[in-house]
Amino acid sequence: MAEKLSEFVKRKRKALGITQAELADRAGVGLRFLRELENEKPTLRLDKVNLVLDMFGCEMGPVRKDDNS
């Protein structure tokens, strides 16, 4: 099973040893947005998600669905 986006961000942030506020500042997003991301808010702006993911060398985009799901 694939890791949830919220879990991925939280795990990577903790691996860097930084707080939510520090990651938000470095990524150029608000602290509220980062908290919502880590708490699995169902609707988030993709451009802001990608600002956070860029801190870990990643990005979100179109991915073909697995036909076996």
Secondary structure, DSSP 8 states (H G I E B T S, - for coil): ----HHHHHHHHHHHHT--HHHHHHHHT--HHHHHHHHTT-S---HHHHHHHHHTTT---------TT-
